[in-house]
Amino acid sequence: MMLWTVFIMPAFAVSKRLFLSLFLWLFIQTPANATVFSVNNPVVHPIGNAYVLTAQINYPLTPRVIEALQNGVPITFLQEFRLIDAMPILGSFWQWETTLWESTLSYELRYHALSEQYIVESLDTHEQQNFPSLSGALKALGDINALSLPPEYTEDTENLILEIRSGLDLNALPTPMRPGALISDKWQLTSPWVQAVWL
């Protein structure tokens, strides 16, 4: 009986250590090692009395997302924008921020197996574009070209901040896929908020 206890205790300790290591690996991974979307070169240009945004969003998809896409699962991308009035209170040390305007553009990416085409559809305007390659579809999806900002908030741009980020809408996935996607780093691809440069 004593021998059985001696052999079981180390096995239990090893199992406990293995479980703890697996838990830490799954839930405490550093964002630096993760694949995420990135917003590049966001610039606000004046055009007449209005302002427009140009930017390029890089969409590096994980193998898990690509596999789902090629198996007929539509993937929804969100592009989020917010215009902030940042009023300095203590010089450059502290500022009072008020969100003046928020907007989200939604795009659905699908793969059509029969035609071997990738389809990008704006869920706001229902306009569609077809592409023979995934890379071409993702590049077009990430091109923000002359997006108009609301003129009622851009009369005085001195303290304005425009922030952009992009991610996947995991709630748009088929119901059986959502729980797994919500806890998997293979689907957590949202970029950080990035500030645009005003010209």
Secondary structure, DSSP 8 states (H G I E B T S, - for coil): -HHHHHHHHHHHHHHHHHHHHHHHHHHS--GGGS---EEEEEEEEEETTEEEEEEEEE----HHHHHHHHTT--EEEEEEEEEEEEEESSTTS-EEEEEEEEEEEEEEEEEETTTTEEEEEETTT--EEEESSHHHHHHHHHEEEEEE--GGG-S--TTEEEEEEEEE-GGGS-GGGHHHHHH-TTT------EE-EE-
